[in-house]
């Protein structure tokens, strides 16, 4: 029996639900040197800001038993270089629409980046990362305040007709309230979760391993928490959810879909094994057969009862 891997994300059909996560797949063409990335459902490009960013000082990466921490700091060449250099290179190796992941340090910056990227033919969705520090608001993160989250969502919604996915931070007391605020402000979908704040300490130096002190925690160790948040949010809002956080196998993808995700992003696993996403896509039909699944669309939210 042929298994149907197709899903539909905000009106756009994907061949399968597997999407490499932002920051873990560059701008795509680097991985295209290793395998045909058109086997993927889509991918989320590296977080793009209005101006070029060098990122945080090194060391930026630390390991823990369940994965890794990163404090890269949104290193990217800026939106103009992405539009004029990165996306044209990508178009030579990837024929599907991508998620353009955008970040900013003010509402005006989010709006400007969205306005520049939205017309690009490769961009199928705008994925709005609202976990960057709000420098103009005393360092408060956009993603921890429902009003700020709504304001960013509305600003991006106003400059594009393309689907807007808002990427939520798990570093909050109640992620559902943030999700509802984004939905009310015009979001077409939600991506979750972004990384959790964590740290490691170097016992010899008696100082944090990361130069930034803290970093974003990802990897298999965060999967149960991510799954729980996808479960909660997908029941609280009537929007498609892109689930992520520690996904590293076809079985993890199935769990995310059953919890309510329409599509699934794979992050840190790409940094451990650059073929991770390709292999997860290849393993999905066998996993579906093992659990009696004919179509992935049929199981979305299936664990809610």
N, C-alpha and C positions, 0 to 999 in steps of 0.2 A: 504493500500500500504506500502511495506517495503521501508524505506528510506535508501539510500546508504551514509554512513558516511565516507567511505574510501577516503584517499588522498595519494599521492605519493610524498615523500620528498627526492630529490636527488637520485631517483631510488629505494628507499625503501618504500614499501607500509605500511601505518599505518591504523589500524582499524578505527580510527577517528583522527581529527586534534588536540585534546586537550593534551597539554604537560605542566606539572608543571615546572615552571621556576627555574633556578639555584638559590640556596640560600634560596629557599622557600619550599624545599622538602627533605632536607638533602641528604642522599644516598639511599632514597627510602624505606628501610626496616622499618623505624620508622612508616611510614604511613601504611605499610602493616599490622601492628597490629590493625588498625582501619577498613580497608576494603581491598578487593582484588584489588590491584593496577593494575592488568592486564587488567582492564577495560579502562585504559588510552591508548592513542596513543603511547606515550613514556614518558620519563621525562628527564630533564636536571639535572645532579648531581651537588652537591655543588662545587663552584669554587675551582679548585685544582691547587696548586703551587708546585714548585720543592721541597721546604723545608717546614716543618710544620710552621704554623703561628698561634699565639695566637689571633691576631686581635687587634682592637683599644681598648683603655680604656673605661670603662662604665661611664655614661649611653650611650647606643648605639642606642636607639630607641626613637623617638618622634612622636606624632600624630599631624595631622592637619585635618581640616574639610573634606578634600577630600581623606584622606588616611593616610600614614605614611612616616616618614623619617628613614633611617637606616644608621649607620656608623659602621657596623660590622667589616669591614677591612679584608675580605678574610680569616677569621678563618678557618683552615682546617688542617688535620693531615699530609699533604705532599703526593706527588704522590706515594711514595713507600708503604706507609700504605694503600692508596686507592687501589692499585693493589693487595696487599697481604692480606688485611683484609676486606675492605669495599665491594669491588666487589664480593668476594666469598660469603659474607653474603647476598648480594643482589640477587645473582643467585638462592638462595633458595626460593625467593618469587616473582621474576619477570622474565618472560620468553622471553621478547621482548628486542630488542636492545635499548640502551640509548644514549643520547647526553652526551659526556664527556666534561664538561665545564672546560677550562684551562686558567690560567693566568700566567703572569710572569713580571719580573722587568727588563728584557733585552731580546733581540731577542734570545740569546743563551738559556735562561731559557724556553721560549716558545717552542723552538725546542726540548729541552730535555724532557719536560713534555709530549709533543705530541708523541715523540718517544717511551716513556715508556707506554703510555696508548693505543696507536693505535693498538697494537697486541691483546689486551684483547678481548675475544669473545663477551662480553656483549656490547662493544662499537660499535655503528652503525655509529655515526657521531662525529667529533671533533668540539666543539663549542668554538671558540677562542675569549675570552673577551679582547678587545683592549682598555679598559678604565682604566687600571691600570696605576699608575704613572711610567714614564720612569726614574728611578733613575739615570741611566747612562747618561741621556740626560738633566740633570738639572731640572727634575721634569715634563717635558713636557709629556702629556698623549699621548700614541700611537694612540688613537682613534681620536685625533683632527688634525693630520697631515697626509695628503694623502700619503706622501712618507714613513712615519713610518708605517702606516697601511699596505701599500703594502709590506714593508719589512718583517713584522711579518707574513702576509699571505703567502708569498713565502717561508719563512723558515719552516712553518708548512706543507705546500703543498709538500715540498721536502722530508719529512720523512714518508709519509703515502699515501696509495692508497684509504683510506676511505674518504667519503665526508667531506669537511671542510666548516663549517659555521662560518662566522665572525660576532661577536656581536658588533653592532655599538653604539656609544655614541650619545645622542641627544644634548650634550653640545657643539655644533658647530654651526657656521654660515650657513654652507651648507653641510648637510648630504649626498646629492647626490654625491658630489665630492669625499667623503670618500668611498662611496659605489662603485663608478666606479673604484677607485684605487684598491680596494680589488678584484673586478671582473677581472681587467686586470692582477692582480698578481696570479690568479689561484683559487680564492674562488669558491666553488660549490654552495654556498647559503649565505644568510645574515640573521642575527637575529637582530630585532630592535623593540622597543628601550630599551636601558639600562636606569637606573634611571637618573632623572634630579637633578642638584645640588640645594639644598634648606637648610633652617635653621629655627629654632624656638628659641625664647628668653624667659627665665624664668623671669617673671616680678618681682618676689620677690627677686631673687638673682641678677637680672639685668645682667645676663650672658647667653650665649647660653645654651640650654638644653643639647645638645649633647656634650660630652667631646671633640669630634673631631672638634667642631664648626659647620661645615656643614655636610650634609649627603645626601644620595640618596632619592629623592622623588618618591613615587610610590602610587598606589591605583587609584580608579575611577576618581579622579580629573585630572589625566594625560591622560586619554583615548582619548579625542579628538585630543590632540597633537600627540600622538602615531599613531593614525589612519591617520592623515595627513602625517606623515613621511613615513608610510608604503605605502600609496597612491603614494607619490612622487618617492620613491626608486623603487617600483615595476614597474613603467613606464619607469624609467631611465636605468635599467639594466635588462638583459635577464637571471636572476637567480631566483630560488625560494626564497621567503621571509618567515621567521617565524616572525609573528607579535606578539607584546606583549606591555603591558603598560596599567594597569588599567582594564584588562579584568576580568569580574566577573559574566558573565551570558552567556547563549546560544546565546542570541541576539547579545551580543558583539562579539562572535566568528563569527557569520554570517556577521557582519559589517566588521570585519577584512578580511575575505575571499573576500568579495565584493570589498574591497579596494585594494586587490592584494596579500594577504597572502596565502600561501599554507597550513601552519599549524599555530597554535596559542598557545602561552605560557601564563600560568596563574601564577602570582606571589603572590602579597600581599594578595589576597583573601584566599590563603591557611593558612595564619597566623591568619586570622579572623575566618575562619571556615575550619577545617581540611578535611571536606568532600566536599569542594567547587568543586574540579575537578570532582569527582565522580558524583556530582549532575548536573554539566554542561553537562557531557557526556549523562547522563540519560535524560536531558531536550532537547537535540538537535533534536531528531525525531519529537517531538511535535512542536518545533519552526519551523522546516523545513516544516511541514504540514501547519502551520498557514500562511506561506509566499509562499506556492506553490513550494517548492524546493524538487526535487526528489533525486538529487545527489549533494553532496558538491563539487565535482570536477567541476561540470558545472557552479558554480557561482564564481570561483576564478577569480578575476579581473573584475567581471561582472559590476561593477559600473563605469568602465572607459569609457563606451560608444563606 
